[in-house]
Amino acid sequence: MVLTLSNIITNEKFWNVFQPVYDLKNDTLAGYESLFRCDFDSNPELVFYHAKKTGILYELDTASVKRSIRVFNEYFSQSNKSFPYLSVNLYPSTIKHPFFIQFLHKLLEEVELPPEKVILEINEAEQNDDFVQFRKVLHDLKSRGFLIAMDDLGKGNSSLKMVLELEPQIIKFDRYFSMGLSKNIKKQRLLQAIIEFAQEDTCFILEGIETEEDLAAAKSIGVQFGQGYLLGRPEKLEDCDRNLKQVISSYNL
């Protein structure tokens, strides 16, 4: 498995797809989340799980980020469109790696994409107990212009404790909250309470929106950003771009 994963990294035997994120208040596209894909396993989480077990998680994580940013930069540079936001998923151990900030700085020197348009999304699948050190690294990244997002609030290791300790600028609600949201008053009240509790400069993204009713419910309780199959599946950027106008007109975005 080590050889296979090493081959994936060295020879870039993987690709990235992009899922749109919409601004539900201003009826516009906000950005894209980049997602890892490869032929060796249909479940990306298992690929990263094995990478962690074999000691090459950092290499796989950064390889995916590098490809995401290069593909994103190339597409929007050639299209003469302004850059939307790009969200890339990263494990806490990758962000805390001593060479990560240097890697990121060097990568962005090669492209036109500014750090202010890059969202570093903390993967909830990895436990992180060293909040003091992690907070220092995140503060450094924020000072360089990067945005920090916490993925899947309400799932795995993503908790309100992490929100308070790490102070991310963006919080993503797990798809659990969007499923049946229109019919679940408790979910609506909880989401609304969290949004009202948070600081004014905190943005919220609701993941997993799959029905028009749940989209309408999300908008009614003040969720500013939405993501899910209803609004767009993970695809190549050119396919996402092609579907953009249809999505906006279909759902009054």
C-alpha positions in Angstrom: 0.0 0.0 0.0 2.9 2.4 0.7 4.3 1.9 -2.8 0.8 2.5 -4.3 0.3 5.7 -2.3 3.8 6.9 -3.1 3.1 6.3 -6.7 -0.1 8.3 -6.5 1.8 11.2 -5.0 5.0 11.1 -7.1 3.2 10.6 -10.5 0.1 12.6 -9.6 -2.2 9.6 -10.2 -5.1 11.6 -8.8 -7.3 14.6 -9.7 -9.4 17.2 -8.0 -13.1 18.0 -8.5 -14.7 21.2 -7.4 -18.1 21.8 -5.7 -19.6 25.3 -5.8 -20.5 27.2 -2.7 -23.2 29.9 -3.1 -23.9 33.1 -1.3 -27.6 32.6 -0.4 -28.1 36.3 0.6 -26.6 37.9 -2.4 -27.6 35.3 -5.0 -24.1 34.8 -6.3 -21.4 32.2 -6.5 -19.0 32.6 -3.6 -16.4 29.9 -4.4 -15.5 26.3 -4.7 -14.4 23.5 -2.5 -11.7 21.2 -3.9 -12.1 17.5 -3.4 -9.6 14.7 -3.9 -10.3 11.8 -6.2 -8.2 8.8 -7.4 -8.8 5.4 -9.1 -7.2 3.4 -6.4 -10.1 3.7 -4.0 -13.5 5.3 -4.5 -13.5 6.5 -0.9 -11.0 9.4 -0.6 -11.2 9.2 3.2 -9.7 5.7 3.1 -6.9 6.9 0.9 -5.9 9.5 3.4 -6.4 7.0 6.3 -3.9 4.7 4.7 -1.6 7.6 4.1 -1.7 8.5 7.7 -1.0 4.9 8.8 2.0 4.7 6.5 3.5 8.0 7.4 2.9 10.0 4.2 -0.2 12.0 5.1 1.6 15.3 4.8 2.9 14.4 1.3 -0.5 13.4 0.1 -2.3 16.4 1.6 0.1 18.9 0.2 0.2 17.2 -3.2 -3.6 17.6 -3.4 -3.5 21.2 -2.3 -0.8 22.0 -4.9 -2.7 20.4 -7.7 -6.0 22.1 -6.6 -4.4 25.6 -6.6 -2.6 25.2 -9.9 -5.7 23.9 -11.7 -7.9 26.6 -10.1 -5.4 29.3 -11.0 -5.0 28.1 -14.6 -8.7 28.0 -15.2 -9.6 31.4 -13.9 -6.5 33.1 -15.2 -7.4 32.0 -18.7 -11.1 32.7 -18.4 -10.4 36.4 -17.6 -12.9 36.1 -14.6 -12.1 37.3 -11.2 -11.0 34.7 -8.7 -13.8 33.3 -6.5 -12.8 31.7 -3.2 -11.0 28.3 -3.2 -11.4 26.0 -0.2 -8.9 23.2 0.3 -9.1 20.5 2.9 -6.2 19.9 5.3 -5.5 17.7 8.3 -4.3 19.5 11.5 -1.0 17.6 11.4 -0.4 19.0 7.9 -1.1 22.6 9.0 1.2 22.2 12.0 4.0 20.6 9.9 7.2 22.7 10.2 7.5 23.1 6.4 3.8 23.7 5.6 3.8 27.5 5.7 6.9 27.6 3.6 5.3 25.2 1.1 2.2 27.4 0.9 4.2 30.6 0.5 6.3 29.1 -2.3 3.2 27.6 -4.1 1.4 31.0 -4.1 4.4 32.7 -5.5 4.0 30.6 -8.7 0.3 31.6 -9.3 -1.9 34.6 -9.5 -4.3 33.5 -6.8 -4.0 35.7 -3.7 -3.9 34.2 -0.2 -7.1 36.2 0.6 -9.0 33.9 -1.8 -7.7 30.7 -0.2 -9.7 29.0 2.5 -7.8 26.4 4.6 -10.5 24.0 5.7 -9.6 22.0 8.8 -10.5 18.3 8.4 -12.4 17.0 11.3 -11.3 13.4 10.9 -8.1 13.9 12.8 -7.9 14.5 16.6 -6.1 17.6 17.7 -5.4 18.2 21.4 -2.6 20.7 21.2 -4.8 23.8 20.8 -2.1 26.2 21.9 0.4 25.4 19.2 -2.3 24.9 16.6 -3.8 28.3 17.4 -0.4 30.0 16.9 0.0 28.4 13.5 -3.5 29.5 12.5 -2.9 33.0 13.7 0.3 33.1 11.5 -1.7 31.9 8.5 -4.5 34.5 9.1 -1.9 37.2 9.3 -0.7 36.2 5.9 -4.2 36.6 4.5 -5.5 33.1 4.5 -9.0 32.3 5.7 -9.5 29.4 8.2 -12.6 27.2 8.1 -13.7 24.5 10.4 -15.3 21.6 8.6 -18.4 19.6 9.6 -19.4 21.2 12.9 -21.5 18.6 14.7 -19.5 15.6 13.3 -16.4 13.8 14.5 -13.9 16.0 16.2 -15.5 19.3 15.1 -17.1 20.8 18.2 -18.0 24.1 19.8 -14.9 23.7 21.9 -12.8 23.9 18.7 -14.8 26.9 17.5 -14.0 28.8 20.8 -10.3 27.6 20.9 -9.4 28.1 17.2 -11.6 31.0 16.2 -12.1 30.1 12.6 -13.5 32.8 10.3 -15.7 30.2 8.6 -17.7 27.4 10.1 -19.3 24.6 8.0 -22.3 22.8 9.4 -22.3 19.1 8.7 -24.9 17.8 6.3 -26.8 16.3 9.2 -28.3 19.7 9.9 -29.5 20.2 6.3 -31.2 16.8 6.0 -34.9 17.5 6.6 -34.2 21.0 7.9 -37.5 22.4 6.5 -39.4 20.0 8.7 -37.2 20.0 11.8 -37.9 23.0 14.1 -35.2 21.9 16.6 -32.5 22.0 13.9 -33.7 25.4 12.7 -33.6 26.8 16.2 -30.1 25.3 16.9 -28.6 26.7 13.7 -30.2 30.1 14.3 -28.9 30.2 17.8 -25.3 29.3 16.8 -25.4 31.9 14.0 -26.6 34.6 16.4 -24.1 33.6 19.1 -21.1 33.8 16.8 -19.2 37.0 16.1 -20.3 39.2 13.3 -17.2 38.4 11.2 -17.9 34.6 11.3 -19.4 33.1 8.1 -21.5 29.9 8.1 -21.8 27.4 5.3 -24.5 24.7 5.4 -23.4 21.5 3.6 -25.5 18.8 2.1 -28.4 20.8 0.8 -30.4 18.4 -1.5 -33.9 19.7 -1.6 -35.5 23.1 -2.5 -37.5 23.0 0.8 -34.3 22.7 2.9 -32.6 25.4 0.8 -35.6 27.7 1.5 -35.4 26.9 5.2 -31.7 27.6 5.4 -32.2 31.0 3.8 -35.1 31.9 6.1 -33.0 31.3 9.3 -30.1 33.4 8.1 -27.6 30.9 6.7 -25.5 32.9 4.3 -23.7 30.2 2.3 -24.9 26.9 1.0 -23.4 23.8 -0.6 -24.9 20.5 -1.7 -26.0 18.4 -4.6 -29.0 20.6 -5.2 -26.7 23.5 -6.0 -24.0 21.5 -7.8 -22.1 18.2 -7.6 -18.3 18.0 -7.5 -17.2 18.4 -11.1 -14.4 19.8 -13.3 -14.4 23.6 -13.1 -15.6 24.0 -16.7 -18.6 21.8 -16.0 -19.4 23.8 -12.8 -19.1 27.0 -14.8 -21.5 25.7 -17.4 -24.1 24.9 -14.8 -23.8 28.2 -12.9 -26.5 30.2 -14.6 -29.0 27.4 -14.5 -28.6 26.9 -10.8 -28.9 30.6 -10.0 -32.1 30.9 -12.1 -33.7 27.6 -10.9 -33.4 28.3 -7.2 -33.7 32.1 -7.1 -30.1 32.5 -6.1 
